Amino acid sequence: MKLTKRILSLILCAVLALPVFVAAAPEAEASTNNNGWVIERASRSERFAYYRGNAAKVTVPSGVTSVFYLSKSVREVHLSASVTEFTIGYSGENLEKITVHRNNTRLFARAGVLYSKSSSRGSTWTILEHYPAAKRDRTYSVLSGTWSIETMMNDHLRTLHLPNSLQNIIAQTFGGRRLKDITVGSRNRVFSVKNGVLYREGRALLSNGQDRTGSILVYYPGGRTNRTFTVPKGTLTIENITNSHLRTLRLPTSLLSIDYINARRLTGLHIPRNIHSPGRIKVGGGVTIADRNRHLTMSGGVIFSKDMTELIYYPPTKRNRTYTVPRGVKRLSGSAFMDNTRLRTLRLRPSVEYVGLRSPSIETLYLSSNVSIVSTNILNAPRLRNIYVKRNSTSHQTIRDLELGLRIRFY
């Protein structure tokens, strides 16, 4: 049950990453109180809260179980005894301090940082749930006994110490542009720092569904000023490289997957032959793929599966306002368009059957007639207003059943 709630929280976190749009829980009853809180009753025992007001210091209303959004005005938040989940995504960017009611049995705060305790089968785990984005400390040591770090994105931190007990980090919500020095307890068996870069031992998925054990690059610090970095041989996965100083990044042939690279000053990036999952790649220059790569190919500067049946990634460097998906493509990856801010109109061919769409800029979508599955990620396109379909086609029925509240037009 706790794992299910954690997964649901992460999904909502991703939705809120697009700042102007919030997806409501299905069949939830929403109400706004006088203090700027929007509260949704998800069930008899669960209430979700989003703060839309302008106060700098707020208290979560009693009875709320989950907090998913805080406006930019909030600098300090006090969590009531009923709160069990605090997953605000990329909102709350000016939050400096979190406090918790003394009667809260799951959450607690230390020096303005939110932690939780979970117990199962006689064991207790401490989790760093949220390190405030605007907390001004330059140095921080994670509490001894902490098992996992969920959200720790802060641009003031310079130095961070990780305890011996730490076994897990959510890399996509970790780091900061000034963080330079990371140290790890000498008895930590999972994480290590090599030449200033954080690694862990773990498993990476092979293209055939099997896995391989090896080194995983967890985080390349945003505060490192090196212009060149060569990922060590034997590294299987890159989880997070976010750095504005890098000009050259060399990847080894051992690499199997990339989760996230955000290095706008990179003059280019070459994807070696064994990578089958390129993730999100935000670089200033062009991306090339090794000719011997058996999993990926490029067409018109866009990354596709080798057989051209899946559109995997539409780079942020492309400047087109209109794009037509090539013939033969059957599937759009849910994150394919999420980093491009210029595209306004997307046209799909009749071969497309599955649509996942997370985009900050697309306004008009022309659906092919055969689309039978539209991922709910389509809700993460806040500027989408018009969908064109063929009347009474499979696509028309699919969109109508979703009841998205969008204007359906016919072609």
MILO-373328 format. One record per residue (C-alpha): chain; residue number from 1; x, y negated, z negated. Coordinates in steps of 0.001 Angstrom, whole numbers. Layout:
+-----+-----+---------+---------+---------+
! mol ! seq !       X !       Y !       Z !
+-----+-----+---------+---------+---------+
!   A ! NUM !       X !       Y !       Z !
...
+-----+-----+---------+---------+---------+
//
This chain:
+-----+-----+---------+---------+---------+
! mol ! seq !       X !       Y !       Z !
+-----+-----+---------+---------+---------+
!   A !   1 !       0 !       0 !       0 !
!   A !   2 !    2785 !   -2428 !    -918 !
!   A !   3 !    4629 !   -1611 !    2302 !
!   A !   4 !    1466 !   -2249 !    4338 !
!   A !   5 !     970 !   -5639 !    2695 !
!   A !   6 !    4617 !   -6511 !    3372 !
!   A !   7 !    4201 !   -5717 !    7073 !
!   A !   8 !    1002 !   -7787 !    7271 !
!   A !   9 !    2785 !  -10677 !    5570 !
!   A !  10 !    5615 !  -10569 !    8111 !
!   A !  11 !    3100 !  -10611 !   10974 !
!   A !  12 !    1439 !  -13721 !    9537 !
!   A !  13 !    4902 !  -15233 !    9033 !
!   A !  14 !    5562 !  -14828 !   12766 !
!   A !  15 !    2220 !  -16430 !   13634 !
!   A !  16 !    3006 !  -19446 !   11489 !
!   A !  17 !    6365 !  -19901 !   13162 !
!   A !  18 !    4427 !  -21840 !   15814 !
!   A !  19 !    3752 !  -24921 !   13667 !
!   A !  20 !     522 !  -26249 !   15125 !
!   A !  21 !   -1466 !  -23040 !   15071 !
!   A !  22 !   -2620 !  -20694 !   12329 !
!   A !  23 !   -4487 !  -17467 !   12999 !
!   A !  24 !   -7374 !  -16796 !   10658 !
!   A !  25 !   -7915 !  -13355 !    9192 !
!   A !  26 !  -10798 !  -11536 !   10911 !
!   A !  27 !  -14159 !  -11944 !    9209 !
!   A !  28 !  -12621 !  -14203 !    6548 !
!   A !  29 !  -14763 !  -16882 !    4943 !
!   A !  30 !  -12864 !  -20194 !    5020 !
!   A !  31 !  -13404 !  -23190 !    2764 !
!   A !  32 !  -11437 !  -26358 !    2056 !
!   A !  33 !  -11265 !  -27792 !   -1439 !
!   A !  34 !  -10580 !  -31395 !   -2381 !
!   A !  35 !   -6866 !  -30821 !   -2947 !
!   A !  36 !   -5974 !  -29981 !     657 !
!   A !  37 !   -6065 !  -26206 !     318 !
!   A !  38 !   -7730 !  -24007 !    2928 !
!   A !  39 !   -8731 !  -20759 !    1253 !
!   A !  40 !   -9887 !  -17611 !    3047 !
!   A !  41 !  -11630 !  -14765 !    1256 !
!   A !  42 !  -10164 !  -11666 !    2854 !
!   A !  43 !  -11877 !   -9224 !     502 !
!   A !  44 !  -13397 !   -9132 !   -2959 !
!   A !  45 !   -9976 !   -9252 !   -4568 !
!   A !  46 !   -7824 !  -11052 !   -1965 !
!   A !  47 !   -7784 !  -14762 !   -1136 !
!   A !  48 !   -5359 !  -16308 !    1345 !
!   A !  49 !   -4315 !  -19963 !    1025 !
!   A !  50 !   -2863 !  -22578 !    3397 !
!   A !  51 !   -1967 !  -26071 !    2185 !
!   A !  52 !   -2807 !  -28848 !    4690 !
!   A !  53 !   -2700 !  -31862 !    2366 !
!   A !  54 !    -157 !  -34657 !    1869 !
!   A !  55 !     922 !  -34228 !   -1768 !
!   A !  56 !    4569 !  -33727 !   -2705 !
!   A !  57 !    3817 !  -31518 !   -5725 !
!   A !  58 !    1053 !  -28910 !   -5534 !
!   A !  59 !    -380 !  -26069 !   -7609 !
!   A !  60 !   -1865 !  -22996 !   -5962 !
!   A !  61 !   -5506 !  -22647 !   -7078 !
!   A !  62 !   -6296 !  -19877 !   -9528 !
!   A !  63 !   -7604 !  -16736 !   -7842 !
!   A !  64 !   -5450 !  -17080 !   -4706 !
!   A !  65 !   -3430 !  -13913 !   -4050 !
!   A !  66 !   -1383 !  -14913 !    -972 !
!   A !  67 !     117 !  -18205 !     243 !
!   A !  68 !     933 !  -18400 !    3960 !
!   A !  69 !    1485 !  -22086 !    4778 !
!   A !  70 !    2706 !  -25343 !    3184 !
!   A !  71 !    2653 !  -28735 !    4926 !
!   A !  72 !    5772 !  -30874 !    5397 !
!   A !  73 !    4859 !  -33111 !    2476 !
!   A !  74 !    5350 !  -30425 !    -185 !
!   A !  75 !    8568 !  -30618 !   -2209 !
!   A !  76 !    7506 !  -28555 !   -5222 !
!   A !  77 !    4941 !  -25774 !   -5548 !
!   A !  78 !    3652 !  -24046 !   -8671 !
!   A !  79 !    2282 !  -20528 !   -8176 !
!   A !  80 !    -662 !  -19494 !  -10326 !
!   A !  81 !    -813 !  -16203 !  -12222 !
!   A !  82 !   -2921 !  -14572 !   -9474 !
!   A !  83 !    -398 !  -15056 !   -6619 !
!   A !  84 !    1325 !  -11857 !   -5501 !
!   A !  85 !    2535 !  -12838 !   -1989 !
!   A !  86 !    4374 !  -15985 !    -860 !
!   A !  87 !    5169 !  -15755 !    2858 !
!   A !  88 !    5126 !  -19243 !    4390 !
!   A !  89 !    7232 !  -18506 !    7475 !
!   A !  90 !    8941 !  -21589 !    8882 !
!   A !  91 !    6557 !  -24002 !    7166 !
!   A !  92 !    7461 !  -25772 !    3922 !
!   A !  93 !   10621 !  -27194 !    5480 !
!   A !  94 !   10897 !  -29888 !    2761 !
!   A !  95 !   10294 !  -27528 !    -170 !
!   A !  96 !   12912 !  -27965 !   -2894 !
!   A !  97 !   11553 !  -26064 !   -5880 !
!   A !  98 !    9232 !  -23179 !   -6750 !
!   A !  99 !    7834 !  -22527 !  -10220 !
!   A ! 100 !    5609 !  -19661 !  -11398 !
!   A ! 101 !    2969 !  -19386 !  -14121 !
!   A ! 102 !    4299 !  -17463 !  -17121 !
!   A ! 103 !    1427 !  -14964 !  -16919 !
!   A ! 104 !    2256 !  -13883 !  -13373 !
!   A ! 105 !    3198 !  -10211 !  -13644 !
!   A ! 106 !    4911 !   -9835 !  -10258 !
!   A ! 107 !    6624 !  -13129 !   -9358 !
!   A ! 108 !    9113 !  -15235 !  -11282 !
!   A ! 109 !   11415 !  -18174 !  -10529 !
!   A ! 110 !   15019 !  -18889 !  -11462 !
!   A ! 111 !   16432 !  -22370 !  -10836 !
!   A ! 112 !   13640 !  -23067 !   -8331 !
!   A ! 113 !   14154 !  -19826 !   -6358 !
!   A ! 114 !   11327 !  -17267 !   -6083 !
!   A ! 115 !   11908 !  -13612 !   -7001 !
!   A ! 116 !    9634 !  -10610 !   -7493 !
!   A ! 117 !    9769 !   -7326 !   -9346 !
!   A ! 118 !    8300 !   -4086 !   -8028 !
!   A ! 119 !    8184 !    -744 !   -9799 !
!   A ! 120 !    7686 !    2773 !   -8508 !
!   A ! 121 !    8420 !    6210 !   -9981 !
!   A ! 122 !   10252 !    4732 !  -12931 !
!   A ! 123 !   12493 !    2427 !  -10860 !
!   A ! 124 !   12330 !   -1368 !  -10651 !
!   A ! 125 !   13452 !   -3495 !   -7697 !
!   A ! 126 !   14164 !   -7216 !   -7754 !
!   A ! 127 !   13595 !   -9053 !   -4475 !
!   A ! 128 !   14576 !  -12605 !   -3561 !
!   A ! 129 !   11305 !  -13619 !   -1932 !
!   A ! 130 !   11959 !  -17232 !    -970 !
!   A ! 131 !   14871 !  -19654 !   -1262 !
!   A ! 132 !   13452 !  -23171 !    -678 !
!   A ! 133 !   14516 !  -24651 !    2658 !
!   A ! 134 !   15311 !  -28089 !    1205 !
!   A ! 135 !   16953 !  -27002 !   -2077 !
!   A ! 136 !   20108 !  -29116 !   -2265 !
!   A ! 137 !   22579 !  -26795 !   -3992 !
!   A ! 138 !   25758 !  -26196 !   -1987 !
!   A ! 139 !   26642 !  -22982 !   -3818 !
!   A ! 140 !   24373 !  -20148 !   -4886 !
!   A ! 141 !   24792 !  -16671 !   -6372 !
!   A ! 142 !   21920 !  -14245 !   -5818 !
!   A ! 143 !   20734 !  -12722 !   -9108 !
!   A ! 144 !   22505 !   -9551 !  -10158 !
!   A ! 145 !   20198 !   -6575 !   -9648 !
!   A ! 146 !   18567 !   -8024 !   -6508 !
!   A ! 147 !   17835 !   -5292 !   -3968 !
!   A ! 148 !   16594 !   -7339 !    -976 !
!   A ! 149 !   16577 !  -10905 !     428 !
!   A ! 150 !   13390 !  -11734 !    2337 !
!   A ! 151 !   13611 !  -15455 !    3241 !
!   A ! 152 !   16698 !  -17604 !    2705 !
!   A ! 153 !   16983 !  -20368 !    5319 !
!   A ! 154 !   18675 !  -23517 !    4010 !
!   A ! 155 !   20855 !  -26138 !    5699 !
!   A ! 156 !   22431 !  -27441 !    2459 !
!   A ! 157 !   24127 !  -24226 !    1340 !
!   A ! 158 !   27863 !  -23936 !    2027 !
!   A ! 159 !   28787 !  -20932 !    -124 !
!   A ! 160 !   26763 !  -17815 !    -965 !
!   A ! 161 !   27576 !  -14817 !   -3172 !
!   A ! 162 !   25739 !  -11515 !   -2724 !
!   A ! 163 !   25616 !   -9030 !   -5649 !
!   A ! 164 !   26694 !   -5390 !   -5796 !
!   A ! 165 !   23051 !   -4320 !   -5975 !
!   A ! 166 !   22002 !   -5825 !   -2623 !
!   A ! 167 !   20948 !   -3263 !     -10 !
!   A ! 168 !   18729 !   -5176 !    2430 !
!   A ! 169 !   18562 !   -8585 !    4158 !
!   A ! 170 !   15896 !   -9757 !    6610 !
!   A ! 171 !   18440 !  -11247 !    9003 !
!   A ! 172 !   15949 !  -13233 !   11122 !
!   A ! 173 !   14989 !  -15354 !    8082 !
!   A ! 174 !   18479 !  -15732 !    6635 !
!   A ! 175 !   21205 !  -18375 !    6926 !
!   A ! 176 !   21698 !  -22079 !    7582 !
!   A ! 177 !   23657 !  -24404 !    9841 !
!   A ! 178 !   26156 !  -25378 !    7100 !
!   A ! 179 !   26601 !  -21949 !    5496 !
!   A ! 180 !   30244 !  -21029 !    5993 !
!   A ! 181 !   31521 !  -18828 !    3162 !
!   A ! 182 !   29814 !  -15565 !    2186 !
!   A ! 183 !   31199 !  -13235 !    -471 !
!   A ! 184 !   29968 !   -9790 !   -1495 !
!   A ! 185 !   30406 !   -7940 !   -4792 !
!   A ! 186 !   33405 !   -5604 !   -4702 !
!   A ! 187 !   31237 !   -2558 !   -5509 !
!   A ! 188 !   28545 !   -3219 !   -2880 !
!   A ! 189 !   28309 !     -90 !    -718 !
!   A ! 190 !   26169 !   -1574 !    2063 !
!   A ! 191 !   27453 !   -5053 !    2967 !
!   A ! 192 !   30926 !   -6346 !    3733 !
!   A ! 193 !   32498 !   -9548 !    5030 !
!   A ! 194 !   35139 !   -9376 !    7751 !
!   A ! 195 !   36782 !  -12606 !    8928 !
!   A ! 196 !   33891 !  -14590 !    7449 !
!   A ! 197 !   31143 !  -12588 !    9201 !
!   A ! 198 !   28576 !  -10448 !    7342 !
!   A ! 199 !   28213 !   -6772 !    8327 !
!   A ! 200 !   26486 !   -3669 !    7014 !
!   A ! 201 !   26571 !      21 !    7726 !
!   A ! 202 !   23348 !    1223 !    9284 !
!   A ! 203 !   21604 !    3021 !   12116 !
!   A ! 204 !   20860 !    1788 !   15615 !
!   A ! 205 !   18328 !    3306 !   17990 !
!   A ! 206 !   19587 !    4825 !   21229 !
!   A ! 207 !   17586 !    4544 !   24444 !
!   A ! 208 !   16618 !    8235 !   24196 !
!   A ! 209 !   14964 !    7706 !   20820 !
!   A ! 210 !   17803 !    9167 !   18757 !
!   A ! 211 !   19863 !    7022 !   16413 !
!   A ! 212 !   23537 !    6434 !   15714 !
!   A ! 213 !   25237 !    5338 !   12504 !
!   A ! 214 !   27767 !    2509 !   12621 !
!   A ! 215 !   28508 !   -1150 !   11994 !
!   A ! 216 !   25790 !   -3794 !   12331 !
!   A ! 217 !   26536 !   -7521 !   12541 !
!   A ! 218 !   23983 !   -8998 !   10133 !
!   A ! 219 !   24856 !  -12696 !   10249 !
!   A ! 220 !   27432 !  -14954 !   11877 !
!   A ! 221 !   27471 !  -18077 !    9628 !
!   A ! 222 !   26094 !  -21269 !   11128 !
!   A ! 223 !   28794 !  -23341 !    9414 !
!   A ! 224 !   31733 !  -21599 !   11061 !
!   A ! 225 !   33452 !  -23990 !   13485 !
!   A ! 226 !   35296 !  -21424 !   15629 !
!   A ! 227 !   34684 !  -21901 !   19338 !
!   A ! 228 !   35391 !  -18287 !   20287 !
!   A ! 229 !   34245 !  -15042 !   18701 !
!   A ! 230 !   34768 !  -11450 !   19798 !
!   A ! 231 !   32345 !   -8975 !   18266 !
!   A ! 232 !   34446 !   -6046 !   16943 !
!   A ! 233 !   34564 !   -2779 !   18845 !
!   A ! 234 !   32215 !    -208 !   17370 !
!   A ! 235 !   29479 !   -2723 !   16491 !
!   A ! 236 !   26089 !   -1255 !   17416 !
!   A ! 237 !   23664 !   -4132 !   16817 !
!   A ! 238 !   23694 !   -7923 !   16468 !
!   A ! 239 !   20914 !   -9041 !   14120 !
!   A ! 240 !   21543 !  -12797 !   13907 !
!   A ! 241 !   24090 !  -15154 !   15443 !
!   A ! 242 !   22936 !  -18749 !   14972 !
!   A ! 243 !   25750 !  -21237 !   15536 !
!   A ! 244 !   26116 !  -24579 !   17336 !
!   A ! 245 !   29917 !  -24486 !   17615 !
!   A ! 246 !   30535 !  -21314 !   19638 !
!   A ! 247 !   31537 !  -21775 !   23274 !
!   A ! 248 !   32544 !  -18192 !   24083 !
!   A ! 249 !   31068 !  -14944 !   22741 !
!   A ! 250 !   32448 !  -11574 !   23832 !
!   A ! 251 !   30369 !   -8437 !   23319 !
!   A ! 252 !   31790 !   -4880 !   23102 !
!   A ! 253 !   30611 !   -1965 !   25224 !
!   A ! 254 !   29587 !    -162 !   22014 !
!   A ! 255 !   26729 !   -2649 !   21546 !
!   A ! 256 !   23245 !   -1119 !   21928 !
!   A ! 257 !   20897 !   -3960 !   21002 !
!   A ! 258 !   20605 !   -7666 !   20190 !
!   A ! 259 !   17941 !   -9073 !   17917 !
!   A ! 260 !   18707 !  -12801 !   18025 !
!   A ! 261 !   21412 !  -15077 !   19398 !
!   A ! 262 !   20949 !  -18856 !   19189 !
!   A ! 263 !   24097 !  -20571 !   20395 !
!   A ! 264 !   23141 !  -23466 !   22643 !
!   A ! 265 !   26739 !  -24438 !   23436 !
!   A ! 266 !   27715 !  -21048 !   24803 !
!   A ! 267 !   28807 !  -21511 !   28406 !
!   A ! 268 !   27356 !  -18111 !   29268 !
!   A ! 269 !   26827 !  -14586 !   27980 !
!   A ! 270 !   27614 !  -11247 !   29604 !
!   A ! 271 !   25484 !   -8282 !   28487 !
!   A ! 272 !   27517 !   -5048 !   28572 !
!   A ! 273 !   26454 !   -1738 !   30036 !
!   A ! 274 !   24963 !      52 !   26994 !
!   A ! 275 !   22532 !   -2598 !   25742 !
!   A ! 276 !   18925 !   -1464 !   26157 !
!   A ! 277 !   17204 !   -4090 !   23981 !
!   A ! 278 !   18430 !   -7686 !   24531 !
!   A ! 279 !   16046 !   -9420 !   22097 !
!   A ! 280 !   16017 !  -13227 !   22134 !
!   A ! 281 !   19035 !  -14969 !   23687 !
!   A ! 282 !   19109 !  -18765 !   23459 !
!   A ! 283 !   22327 !  -19946 !   25086 !
!   A ! 284 !   23296 !  -23033 !   27069 !
!   A ! 285 !   24761 !  -21235 !   30064 !
!   A ! 286 !   23597 !  -18376 !   32224 !
!   A ! 287 !   23166 !  -14739 !   31213 !
!   A ! 288 !   24613 !  -11916 !   33310 !
!   A ! 289 !   24139 !   -8156 !   33008 !
!   A ! 290 !   26787 !   -5524 !   33732 !
!   A ! 291 !   26185 !   -3704 !   37024 !
!   A ! 292 !   26585 !    -376 !   35210 !
!   A ! 293 !   23829 !   -1179 !   32691 !
!   A ! 294 !   21259 !    1621 !   33102 !
!   A ! 295 !   18512 !    -111 !   31131 !
!   A ! 296 !   18340 !   -3766 !   32230 !
!   A ! 297 !   18442 !   -5866 !   35360 !
!   A ! 298 !   17958 !   -9520 !   36335 !
!   A ! 299 !   15813 !  -11083 !   39010 !
!   A ! 300 !   15573 !  -14825 !   39492 !
!   A ! 301 !   17352 !  -15395 !   36185 !
!   A ! 302 !   14760 !  -13325 !   34256 !
!   A ! 303 !   15569 !  -10089 !   32368 !
!   A ! 304 !   13602 !   -6969 !   33308 !
!   A ! 305 !   13770 !   -3264 !   32579 !
!   A ! 306 !   15931 !   -1445 !   35116 !
!   A ! 307 !   12896 !    -109 !   36990 !
!   A ! 308 !   11329 !   -3621 !   37066 !
!   A ! 309 !    8158 !   -2419 !   35293 !
!   A ! 310 !    8602 !   -4599 !   32177 !
!   A ! 311 !    9384 !   -8319 !   31960 !
!   A ! 312 !   11565 !   -8483 !   28841 !
!   A ! 313 !   12832 !  -12072 !   28530 !
!   A ! 314 !   12246 !  -15374 !   30309 !
!   A ! 315 !   15229 !  -17551 !   29249 !
!   A ! 316 !   14814 !  -21047 !   27748 !
!   A ! 317 !   17186 !  -22477 !   30385 !
!   A ! 318 !   14701 !  -21912 !   33228 !
!   A ! 319 !   13002 !  -25178 !   34243 !
!   A ! 320 !   10085 !  -23905 !   36355 !
!   A ! 321 !    6614 !  -25173 !   35416 !
!   A ! 322 !    4942 !  -22274 !   37259 !
!   A ! 323 !    6055 !  -18656 !   37387 !
!   A ! 324 !    4585 !  -15652 !   39212 !
!   A ! 325 !    5461 !  -12234 !   37824 !
!   A ! 326 !    7035 !   -9996 !   40520 !
!   A ! 327 !    5110 !   -7128 !   42108 !
!   A ! 328 !    5398 !   -3816 !   40273 !
!   A ! 329 !    5673 !   -5266 !   36769 !
!   A ! 330 !    3214 !   -3468 !   34454 !
!   A ! 331 !    3999 !   -4956 !   31069 !
!   A ! 332 !    4981 !   -8311 !   29532 !
!   A ! 333 !    7004 !   -8129 !   26338 !
!   A ! 334 !    5354 !  -10070 !   23501 !
!   A ! 335 !    8436 !  -12256 !   22972 !
!   A ! 336 !    9288 !  -12730 !   26662 !
!   A ! 337 !    8182 !  -16386 !   26888 !
!   A ! 338 !    8464 !  -17578 !   23287 !
!   A ! 339 !   11719 !  -19563 !   23721 !
!   A ! 340 !   10905 !  -21441 !   26930 !
!   A ! 341 !    9219 !  -24840 !   26472 !
!   A ! 342 !    8886 !  -25910 !   30132 !
!   A ! 343 !    6619 !  -23266 !   31616 !
!   A ! 344 !    2971 !  -24377 !   31994 !
!   A ! 345 !    1341 !  -21843 !   34329 !
!   A ! 346 !    1836 !  -18065 !   34427 !
!   A ! 347 !     460 !  -15910 !   37256 !
!   A ! 348 !     248 !  -12111 !   36960 !
!   A ! 349 !     226 !   -9561 !   39789 !
!   A ! 350 !   -2395 !   -6769 !   40044 !
!   A ! 351 !     171 !   -4257 !   38743 !
!   A ! 352 !     182 !   -5819 !   35231 !
!   A ! 353 !   -1786 !   -3737 !   32709 !
!   A ! 354 !    -479 !   -4974 !   29338 !
!   A ! 355 !     -64 !   -8612 !   28276 !
!   A ! 356 !    1715 !   -9856 !   25179 !
!   A ! 357 !    2090 !  -13629 !   25125 !
!   A ! 358 !    3837 !  -15817 !   22592 !
!   A ! 359 !    4546 !  -19179 !   24160 !
!   A ! 360 !    4803 !  -22765 !   22891 !
!   A ! 361 !    4081 !  -24293 !   26312 !
!   A ! 362 !    1888 !  -22144 !   28601 !
!   A ! 363 !   -1449 !  -23857 !   29268 !
!   A ! 364 !   -2923 !  -21763 !   32097 !
!   A ! 365 !   -2858 !  -17991 !   32602 !
!   A ! 366 !   -3957 !  -16185 !   35777 !
!   A ! 367 !   -4746 !  -12592 !   34792 !
!   A ! 368 !   -4594 !   -9776 !   37286 !
!   A ! 369 !   -7754 !   -7719 !   37583 !
!   A ! 370 !   -6351 !   -4562 !   35944 !
!   A ! 371 !   -5329 !   -5791 !   32479 !
!   A ! 372 !   -6834 !   -3391 !   29953 !
!   A ! 373 !   -4768 !   -4368 !   26903 !
!   A ! 374 !   -4129 !   -7918 !   25706 !
!   A ! 375 !   -1976 !   -8020 !   22594 !
!   A ! 376 !   -3231 !  -10257 !   19791 !
!   A ! 377 !     103 !  -12038 !   20266 !
!   A ! 378 !   -1832 !  -14035 !   22852 !
!   A ! 379 !   -3041 !  -15976 !   19802 !
!   A ! 380 !     503 !  -17336 !   19518 !
!   A ! 381 !      74 !  -19568 !   22566 !
!   A ! 382 !   -1329 !  -22744 !   20979 !
!   A ! 383 !   -1450 !  -24763 !   24233 !
!   A ! 384 !   -3275 !  -22065 !   26199 !
!   A ! 385 !   -6638 !  -23478 !   27303 !
!   A ! 386 !   -7631 !  -21801 !   30557 !
!   A ! 387 !   -7633 !  -18167 !   31624 !
!   A ! 388 !   -8448 !  -17291 !   35232 !
!   A ! 389 !   -9854 !  -13809 !   35964 !
!   A ! 390 !  -11854 !  -12009 !   38622 !
!   A ! 391 !  -15507 !  -11897 !   37633 !
!   A ! 392 !  -16601 !   -8538 !   36133 !
!   A ! 393 !  -13073 !   -7111 !   36428 !
!   A ! 394 !  -11379 !   -5066 !   33703 !
!   A ! 395 !   -9458 !   -8203 !   32719 !
!   A ! 396 !  -12672 !  -10220 !   32439 !
!   A ! 397 !  -14189 !   -7645 !   30087 !
!   A ! 398 !  -10985 !   -7417 !   28018 !
!   A ! 399 !  -10771 !  -11175 !   27458 !
!   A ! 400 !  -14500 !  -11518 !   26802 !
!   A ! 401 !  -14354 !   -8814 !   24116 !
!   A ! 402 !  -11525 !  -10604 !   22299 !
!   A ! 403 !  -13680 !  -13741 !   21796 !
!   A ! 404 !  -10674 !  -16065 !   21815 !
!   A ! 405 !  -12705 !  -19221 !   22287 !
!   A ! 406 !  -10796 !  -20070 !   25488 !
!   A ! 407 !  -12290 !  -21352 !   28724 !
!   A ! 408 !  -12665 !  -18466 !   31177 !
!   A ! 409 !  -12540 !  -19463 !   34858 !
!   A ! 410 !  -12880 !  -17316 !   37954 !
!   A ! 411 !  -10799 !  -17013 !   41118 !
+-----+-----+---------+---------+---------+
//
